[in-house]
Amino acid sequence: MPQFQQSIESAQPVAAVIISVALMLFSGFLLTRITKLLRLPNVTAYIVAGILIGPYCLNLVPQRIIDGTDFLSDIALAFIAFSTGEFFKLSVLRRNGMKVVWITIMEAVLASVVVFVLTYWLLGLELAFSIVLAALASATAPASTMMTIRQTGAKGDFVDTLLQVVALDDVVGLVLYSVAISIALASLSGASGFSFETLGKPVVLNLLVVGLGSLFGLFMKLLMPQKRSKDNKLIISVALLFAFCGVCALLDISPLLGCMMMGTVYTNIADDDKLFKQLNYFSPPILLLFFVRSGMSFQLDALVSSSGDLNGVPLLVIGVSYFLQNSALLIWKAAARSYPPVVTGAVKIFGGKLTVSYISLLTISVCIVIMLALTTFVNKSKMGKAMRACSEDKAAAQLMGINVNATISATFAIGSALAAIAGVLLCSTVPTLQPTTGAMPGIKAFTAAVFGGIGSIPGAMLGGILLGMIEQFSKTYISTLWADAIVFGVLVLVLVVKPTGLLGKNINEKV
């Protein structure tokens, strides 16, 4: 492999580019043979292929080739956006336009709010960074959605509505992101207040792109009358898409909105469905190169580096959890499996007015024992003191002679063992198992820890008990549909009043 990479590096520039492109196409195609067996979309294969041949694995493609093909992003998104415009016919919009608008608004707004609350209040990230992440959360992935729909051959009203929502979602996402990034840059530069530069200019630029895309759509109609052959129509449309991407690159703005508007205008004034079908046949190699290059540009080191941490938890941990969950879904399927409970029976107190199951008593007893044992271990043992030192300052702990890597490994081992015990108790309480069983309890466990106070073991238990009581009372007296929302709402309220949690302590940072 190193010899192959060196041969590409030493080759002539033209030969290196051609060989690299061929390698990207072949690797993407070969990986689809595997993902097809796993019933995964081709997009997954393309991204994985890019990671494998990229600089963090086999390193078969030189970095200069990767950097020199960044234009593929604009071209691929231009094709996708233009094709999406086909689904914005006025006749269709009159029928379900308001439905699409409401779905988009609710999805985009809720996603942005949830991400902002999670990043700013729960994780304690900077305000500017939280605003940008919240804006990014409102957008979807039109390229992967379109390719997955094309691969499955899905059709119908649901698919049309989905594509309209995805397209409109990206419109909202682009506007929000452009405004958010302007606010973030102004905040980092020390600018006070809001001005036209931070709020008005991004909106004006997006409106300019929309207007320019409309003009290109009209121009496309003028250049392609009915007497034009299919080949000439394809040539003209590709040329106009490339030209529009070039103009947007000169203005340093995204061509996505403009290309979408170009397709919308053309499909409404020309009523030419054949052109979109031609582009669908023409675009797969371009989209393959786009996703493979995205995989090659994926920075794997960020998953385990300090810059890729969320409150001290590497992003790799979160990624592995989702990988294991979906792997179990593929292996054992989604059907729930029931089994007889391990512990049965219950005790009646207060003259039979209150019934408490034995498994509930066992769960409470085990939790109390674990809390006492873990608190004693962390506060009294040598390893526990090392854990506390590493959590506060890993560099200082290492200078004091603490093996930081061994301490972190031991911490994860203990956490995994406790998670296994929690899983046994959960499955004993609810004798039904499916691949997504631990998803919501895991989120609520994290919520309970934040609620009780990060760093406080008794606080985590207290937070869990209180959240459980709030959830149960909400289901009993309000509604089961609103129970989770009420729980997270109470969490947000507590964090606003007391950001450190119920038993958490304020720690003054040394500067």
N, C-alpha and C positions, 0 to 999 in steps of 0.2 A: 503493500500500500504506500509506504513512503516513497518508493521509487516511482510509482505511478504519479504521485502528487508532484514530485520533483520534475518529472518529464513534462507535465502540464505547465509548471512554472517556467521551465526553460524553453518552451515552445514559442513560436511566433504568436503575437497578440491575436491575430485572426484565428489561427489554429486552436489556441487555448480557449477562445470564446466558443468556437464551434463544438469542440470536444466537451466542454463544460455543459453547454446546452443539451447536447445529445445525452450526456450522463444524467442530467436532471430529468429529461423526458423518460429515459429507460428505467431509472430508479423509481420514479413515480408510478409508472405502469406496472412494474414487477411487484411493488408493495400492494397494489390493488388486488393481486391474486390472493394475498393473505387476508386482507381485510374483507374480501368477499366471503371467504369461508367463515369469518367471525361475524358476518352480517353488519359490518360497519361501513359508513359512507366512504366514498373515494377520497374525500377531503382529508380524512384522517390518514390515509395512506400517503398522500402527497406531503403532508406536514412531517410525518415520521420519516419519510424518505429524505427530506431536506435535513432533518436533524442527524440522520445517519451519515450522510455524505458531507455534512457541514464541518466547521472547524473544531467542534467539541467532541466529535466521534472519529470518523475515518479521515476527515480533512482531505477530501479528494478534489474539492474545488477551491482554487486560490481565492484569498480574501479580496483581491482587486477585482475579480470577476463578480463576486457577490456585491461589492460596492458599486460596480459599474452597471448593474442591472436593476437598480432601484426604480427605474422608470416603468418596470413591469407592473408595479402596484397601481400607478395611475391608469395605465392602459387596460389592465384587467378590470378594475373598478369601473372604468368608462364603459366597457362592454356590458357589464352586469347592470349598471345604472340605466343605460339606454334600453336594454331589454326589459327592465322593470317598468319603464314608461308605457309599455304595451298594455299594462293592466290598469291604467288610469284613463280609460275611455269615459267620456262624459255620460254615456248611457249607463255604464256600470256605476259610476260615482253617484248618479242620481238615485240609484236603487239602494245602495248600502254605504253611501259616503259618510253619513253621520255616525254609523256604527263603527267604521274604520277610525274616524277621528276620535271618538270616545275611547275606544280600545287603546289607541296610541297614547292619548293623553294620560289615561290612568296607568298604563304600563310604564311609560317613561317617567312620570312624576313619582310614582311609588318606588320605582327602582332607584331613582336619584335620592329620594328622601332616606330610604333604608340604608344605602351605602354611605351617605353623609353622616347619619347618626352612628353607624357602626365605626367608621374611620375616625371621626372627630371626637365623639363623646366616649365611645367604648374603648377604642385603641389609642386615643390621645395623639393622633397625628396632627401635623400642622394644618391650619385653616386653609391655606392656599392649595395644599396637596389634596385635602379632603374635597374641596370644591371641584377640582379637576377630575378626581375619581368619580364623584357623583355625576358629573356631566357625561363621563365615559359610560357609566352604567346605563344610561338611557338609550344608548345605541345598540343595534343588533348587527349581525353579520350577513349582509345580503348575498355576498359571494358564496359562502358555504350553504346558505339556505337554498339559493337557486340551483347549485350543483346537486344537492341532495334531492330536491324535487325532480330535477331532470333525470337523475339516476334511477329513482323509484318509479318514474312515469306517473306521478300523482296528478290528478286533474279534478276539476269541480269547483263549486262555489267556495268551499273551505280554503282550497289552495289559492284561489284568486284573492280572497279576503286576507289570507296570511301574507301574501306577497305585497299587497297594498299596505298592510300594517308595518311590515318590515321596511318598505321603502319610506313611508311617512315617518316611521320611527327614526330612520337615519337622518331625515331632514331636521327633526327636532334635536337629535343628538349632535349633528354638526353645528347647528346654531348655538346650542348650549355649550358645546366644547369650545367654540371660538370665543364666546363671551367669558367662559370660565378661565381659559388660558390667559386672556387679557387681564382679568382681575388678579389672577395669580402672579403674573409678571409685574403688574403695578404694585401689588402687595410686597413682593420680594425686593422691589427697587426702592421701597420706602415712600411711595406716593400715597397721599391721603385723599380720601373721598373718591367718588366716581366722576368720570368725565366722558366726553365723547370718544376719546381714545380707547377707553376700557369697555364701554357698553355700546355706543352707537356705531363705531367703525366696523366691528365684526358683522353686525346686522346689515349694514350698508354693503359690505363686500359680498355677503351671501345673496342679497337682492340683486347685485350686479351680475353675479354668476347665473342666477335664475333668468334674468333678462337676456344675457348673452346666449344662454342655452336655447331660449325661445327663438332668438334670431337665427341661430344655427339650424333649428328645426324647420323654420320657414325656408331658409336657404336650401336645405336638403330637399324639400318638396319641389322647389323651383328647378333644381338640377336633375331631378328624377321623375320625369313625366311617365305616363303609362307605357309609352312606346320604348322606353329604355329596356335593354336586356337585363336578365338576372345578374349576369357577371358584372356588367357596368354599374348596376345599382349597388352591388356588393363593394366594388372598388371605390365608388364615390362615398358611400356611408363610412367605410373604414378610414378613408382619407379625411373626412370631416371630423370623425372622432379623434384621430391623431392630431389634427390641427387644433381642435378645441382643447385637448390635453396640453398641447404646447403653449397655447395662449394662457391657460390657467397656471402653467409652470412659470411663465414670465411674470405673472401677477402674484405668484407664491400663494395660491389658494387651491383648495380641493376641487377637482372637476366633477365630483359625484353629483351634486345638486344640479349643475348645468346639464350634464349628460342625461340625467333623469328627466329634466324638463324638455330636453331635445327630443327624447323618445316620446314623451307625452304629447307634445305639440305635433310631431309627425304622425303619430297613430290617429290623432283626432282629425287632422286635415287631409290626410292621404288615404286612410283606411287600407293600409298595405300590410297584411299579416305575413306575406311571403318573405319580406325583408328580415323580419325578426327571426323567422325559421332559418334563413340562410346564416344569420349571425350566430345562431345557436349551434349550427354545424361547424362554423369557422372558429369559434372561441375556445373549445376545450383545450387545445395545446397551450394557449395563452394562459388560461386559468390554472392549468397544471404547473406551468413554470412559476406563476405567481405564488401558489401555495408551497411549492418546493423551496423557492427562495425564502419565503416566510419562515419555513422550518430551519433553513441554514442560518438565518439571521437571529434565530431564537437563542438567547443568552442563557445557557444552562447554569453557568456559575452564579447567576443572580438568585437561583432557587435556594442555594445553600449559603450564600454570603450574608454578611450582616446587613447589607442594603436591601436584601429581599426578605427581611424579617418583619412580621407583624406582631408587635408586642413580644418579641423574643422567640416567636415560633416561625421557623423557616417555612417558606411557601411550599417547599418540597413535601413537607408533612401533610399539608392540606391536599396537595395534588395526589399523593399516594393514597390518601383516604378515599378520594373519589375514584381512583383507579381500582382499588380493591372492591369498592361497592359495585361498580359497573362490571367488573370481572365476575363477581358472584352472580350478578344479574344475567350475564351471558351463559354462565355454566349451569346454574340451577334454575334459570328462568324466573319469571316474576310471580308465579303462583305461590301463595302462602302455604306453609306447611305447619300443621298442627300436631301436637304431641301431648301426652298426659302430663299434668303438673307433677313436679317432684315432691312438693310439700302440699298437703291437703289439710282441710279442717279449719275450724275457727273457734274462737272463744267469745262467749257472750257475757257482757257486763251490764251493770245497772238494770238487773232484772230482765235481761234480754233485749233492752232498748237499743243497745249498741253492740254490733258484731264486728270483731277484729279478726282477720284471717291470720293463721300462723305464719304465712309467708311475709305478711306485713310486719309482724313482731320480729321475725328473723332478720328482715331487711334493716329495721331500725337498730336492732342490737348489733349487727355486723357493722353498720355505719358508725355507731358510737365507738366501738372497739377500734376500728380502723382510724377514726379521727384522733383518739387518744394516743394510739401507737405511733401514728405519723407525726403528730405534734411533738411527742417525746423524742422521736428519731431526729427530726429536723432541728430541734432546739438543744439537744443534749449530746448527740453523737458527733464524731469527727467528720463523717461524711455529710451529715446534715449541715454542719457549720460551713463546710466546703461548698455545698449547694447554695447556701445563702450568700456566700462571698461571690460566687460566680454570677449569681443573678444580679448583684449590684454593680460589679466591675470585674469583668473577666481578665482584663490586662493586669489589674492590681492583684487579683487572686493568683495569677500565674507567677508574678514576681514574688509572691509569698511562698512559692513552692508547691502550690496546688496543681494537680494534674487536671486541667480544665476539661480536656476531651473525655477522660475517664469519668469525671463527675457528671458531665452532660449525658453520657451514655447510661450511667447508673440512674439518673433522674428519669430518662425516657423508659428504662426498664421497669422502674417502680410505677411510673404512670401507666404503662401498658398492663402491668399486673393488676393494678387497681381497676383499670377499665375492663379487664376480663372478669373480675369479681362483680362489677356493676352489671356487665352483660348477663352473667348467670342469674343474678337477682332479678333483672328485668324480665328475662325469658321465663323465670319461675313465676313471676306475677302475671305475665301475659303469655300463655303457652302457645303462641303463634309466631313463626319465624319467617322472614322474607329478607331479600337483600338490602332493603332500605330501612330495616328495623331500627338501626342505631343512629340514623341521620338526625331526626328531630330531638331525641334525647341528648345527643351530643351537643347540639346547639343550645338546648336548655341547660345542660351542665355548665357550659361556658358562661351562659347568662347568669346562672346561680352564683358562680365564682365571682363574676363582676359585681353582682348585686350585693353579695356578702362582703366583698373587699378582696381584691387581688393581693395574694401574699398571706392571707389569713386563712388557715385551715378550718378553725371553728366558724369563721365567717362564711366559707363556702358551704358548710353544712347548714348553717342558719339560713343562708340565701336559698338553698335548695328546699328546705322545709317551708319557708314563707312563700316562695313561688309556687310550690305544690299546693299549698292551701289557697292561694289566690286563684290558681287555675281551676281547682275543684269547686270553689264557691262561684266562680264565673260560669262554669258549666251548669251548676245547679240552679242558680237564681237569675242568670242573664241569658246566655245562649252558648251552646257548644261551638258555634261557628266563630264567635268573637272571643273565645277563651284565650287563644294564643296572642291575639292582638292586645288584649287587656294586660296579659303578662308582660309583653315587651313594652307596652305603654307605661306600666308601673316602673319598669326598669329605667326607661328614659327619664321619668320624673325624678326618681331617686338620684340618678347621676347628675341631673341638673342641680338638685339641692345639695347633694353630697357626692362629688365626682369620685372619691376614693372608695365608695361603697359603705355599707353599714359599719363594718369593723375594720375597715382599712385606715391606715395612718398616712398622713402627709409626710413625704420625705423631701427634705430640702437638698437640692442638688448643689454640689460644690463646684464653684466656678473660679 
